[in-house]
Amino acid sequence: MKWRIVPIILLIYLLVPGAAAQSGDGKLVIPAGETYTGNLATATRAIRVEGAVTGDVTSWSGDIEIVGSVGGDVVSYSGQVTIKSNAHVGGHVMALGGTLELDDSKAVSGQTLVGGEGSAALASVFDLFMAGGPGSDNDAAVGRVLLGMVLGVFLAAFCFLCIAFWPVRTAATSLMLRRLPVQSLLLGLLSTMLLALALPPLIALLAATLIGLPLIVVLLALAQAPYVLGLATLARTAGVQPRRATAGPERRTLLAGVILALLVAISAALAPLWGLALFYLLASPGLGAALLSRGGLFAPATS
């Protein structure tokens, strides 16, 4: 559908500055004597700042050269960052996966982060999530097993905490899932699709600054909370009879929660991406039921 390309168009629009000049080699140049107001960001294109930028300067897979002044941070992902001696950077400088050439340390007011260590960390995470690839080794296999175990334990723990602290709300969402299973599934899947479309542009915008990088972790953590509630709803639906839905966690509910968490843990140990996909798929019906019940505040009438 046409509306699905709106986030992509918005992201491209934000990453293509209109007030900067373009050199013959495709490099984005802020000429000397000119000031670019706001954040300057490109994808795969190099940036050269001869004048001034009031905000941050960010490039994905492109080199950055600062001759003039930058009021914010300078961030390059898998590119080289060059800070000339007569330049000035008011924030931090990060070259992730690339190199940093700094003629004068006094040119940078903040901290400098070189990408050797960060690149190795990203490579390790990539190897961890790409199970069975030609670069896989015993360390990656052990890492996937540990990831599956931690994920399973956390899912089971948070699932039981949801049921224990919100017994009435999880009872309402469980009843809604029993009464409207198809609607709950469709609404949950639609919500997951919308979230998958909205998160990448938002993460890209946050990744443009060093301040936004920690916010990405917080954002991703908050995005998982509704799915934990959805998994708790599914566990309670599978383990509690409708006439006793307002009771606290029972053995069957606990067993159902353990089984669901174990399925996700085993899948994540074999292939982390498939484990995450299974988690979202299992939690989507419960998420849809939570939305239909307005977070458990509304329970359908029982006949």
N, C-alpha and C positions, 0 to 999 in steps of 0.2 A: 504494500500500500504506500501511497505517496507520502503520508505523514511520517513514515518511518525514516525518511531521509532528512527530516528537519534537523535532528541533532547533528548529523554529519555536516549539513550545510552551515549550521551555526558554528561548529568547531572550525571549519575551513575559513569562515569569515573572520573568526577571532584570531586565527593564526596567520592571516595575510594582511599585514599593515598597508594602509593606503597612502601614508604620507612620506614614505621612504623611497629613495631612488634605487634603481637597479643598474648594476654595472654590466659590462659586456659579458662577463663570465657567469652571470646569474646571481652574483653576490648582492645581498641587500646592504645598502650603504646609507648611513646618515651623514650627509656632507658636513664639512667644517662650517661653523657659523649657524647651523640649523639646530633646532631643538624639537625632539619628538616627545610629545606629552603622552604619558601612559606606559603600559607594558608593551614591549616589542618581542614577538615570538614568531618563529618560522619552523617549518618541517623540512628537513633535508637540505635547506639552503644556508649558506654561510652568511655571517653578519659582520659588518665592519662599521664601527661607530667612530666617526671622526669628529662629530659635533657633540650633542648632549642628548641623553635619554633620561627622562624624569623617573621612570619606573624600572622594572626588571627587564633583563635581556635574556631570552631563552631560545635555544635551538635544539631540535631533535635531529641527530645525525648530521650536524653541520658545525663548521668551525666558527669561532667568535674571536674577533680582534677588536680590542678597545684602545683607541688612540685618544679619544676625548673623555667625556665624563658620563657616568651612569649613576643615577640616584639610588637604585635598588640593588638587587642581586644579579649576578651573571651566572647562568646555568647552561651547561652543554651536556647532552646525552650522547656518548660515543663520538665526541668531537674534540678538537684541540681548542684550548682557550689561551689567547695571547693578550697580556696586559702590558702596554708600553710604559716606559718610565715616566712620561709626562701625562699619563692618564690618571683618572681617579674613579674609584668604585666605592659608593657609599655603603653598600651592603656586603654580602658574602660572595665568594666565587667558588663554584663547584664544576669540576670537569669529570663527569662520570663516564668511565670507559674510555677516556681519552687522556691527553697530557695537558699540563699547565706550564706556560712560559710566562714567568713574572720577572720583569726587568727590575722592578723596585718594589719591595714589600710594603713600603709606605703608601703605595698607590691604592691599596685595598684597606678600607677601614675595618671590615669584618674579618671572618675566618676564611681560609682557603682549604678546600677539600679536593684532593687529587683522586682520580677514579681508579687507581690500581686495585685498592682493596674493595671498593664498591663493585667494580667490574667482576672480580672473582666471586663476590657474594651473589651477584645476579646470575652468573654462570652456574653456580652451585644450585640456586633455586630452580633455574631452567632445567638442569639435569635431573633434579628431584621430581619435577612434574612431567618430564618426558620419559616415562617408563618404557624399558625395552629398546631404547635407541642404541645406535652403535657406540655411543660414548658412555653407556651405563656401566657401572662397576659395582663392587660389593658395598662401597660406602654409600652410593646412591640407593641401593636396595635397602640397606639398614636404615637410611634416612626416611625412605618411604614407609617402612614398617613402623618406625617411631612416630611418623606423622599420623599414620592410621590409628595407632594406639592412643595418642594424645587427642586426636579428633573424636574418637569414640568415647573416651572418658569424659571429655568436656560436653559433648552432646548429651550423653546420658545424665550427667550431673545437672546441667542447665534445664534439661527436660523435666527432671524430677523437682527441681526448684520451682519451675513454673507451676506445676501441679500442686505443690505444697503451699506456695504463697498465694496462689490465685485459684483455689478449688472451685469457686462458684463460676468464675469467668471461663475456666477451661471446661467446666461442665456445660456451660451454655454453648461454647464453640463446638464441643463434642456432639451435643444434641442437634445443632445446626448442620453439622457434617452428616449425621445420620438421616436427617430429614431431607436435605438438599445436596446429595453427593455430587451429582453432575454439575449443578450450578457452582458449587464450591470448587470443584476441580477446574472448571473453565475460568472462573474468576481468578483463582490462584495462578494458573498458567499465564493468563493475560497480564497479571500484575508482575510476574517474573520477567516476562518479555519486555514490559515497559521499563522495569528497573534495569535490565540489561542494556537497553538503549540509552537510558539517561546517565548511567554511571560513567562510561568511558569519556564523554566530553567533559563531565565535571572533574574527573580524576586528571584529565589532561590539563585543565585550567589550574588545578591545585598544584600539579607537578611543575608548573612554570616558575614557582618560587620555592625557596628553601623553607619559608614559613608554612607553606601549604603542604609540604611533604608529610609532617606528622599528622596533619588533618586527614590525609588519605587513610591512614590506619584507623583513625576514629570513625571516619565515614564508613569504611568497610565493616567495622565491628558493629556499628549501629544498623547497617543494612541486614545483618544476619539475625538480629533480634526477632523480627516478625517470623522468620523461618523456624527459629527455635520454638516459638509459640505454636507454629503450625505442626511441628513434629510432636510436641507435647499433646496437641489436640488429637493427632492421629493415634498416639499411644493410648490416650484415655478412651478414644472411641473403640479401639480394638480390645481394651481390657476391662471396661466397665459396662454393665447392663444399663439400659436407658432408665429403668425405674430407680436405679441407685446412683444416677449420674452426679448427684450433689454430694456424694460421700467422698472421703479423702482417697489418696492413692491406695490401691489394693494390690494384691500379689500379681494378678493378671495384668494390671496396668504397668507395674514395674517390669514384669517380664516382657511385655510388648515394647516398652521403652528400651530395654536392654537389647532386644532383638533388632530393633530399628537402628540403634547406635552401632551395633555389631556389624550389620550389613554395610553401613556407610564406612566403618573402620576397615573392613576387609577390602572393600572396593578402593578406598584411598591407599591402602598398602600396596595393592596391585598396580593401580594407575590413579594418582591423585586427582587428575581432571575428571575422570569418570566417577570417582568418589564424591566430588563436589556436585557433579551433575545429578547423581543419585540422591544426594541430600536435598537439593532443591526440588527434585521431582517428588520425593516422598513428602516433603513439607508443604508443597503447593496446595493440596486439597485442604489441609488444616489452615493455611493462610487465607484461602478463599472463604472458609467458614468463619474465621475470625473477622474478616471484613464484612461478611453478611450479618454477623451478630454484633457489629460495631464494637469489636474488641471484647466480646463476651458480656456486654451490657444488655443485650437483647437476646432472649432465649425463645425459640419457637414453642408454640403451644403443643403439648403432648395429648394424643387422643387415647 
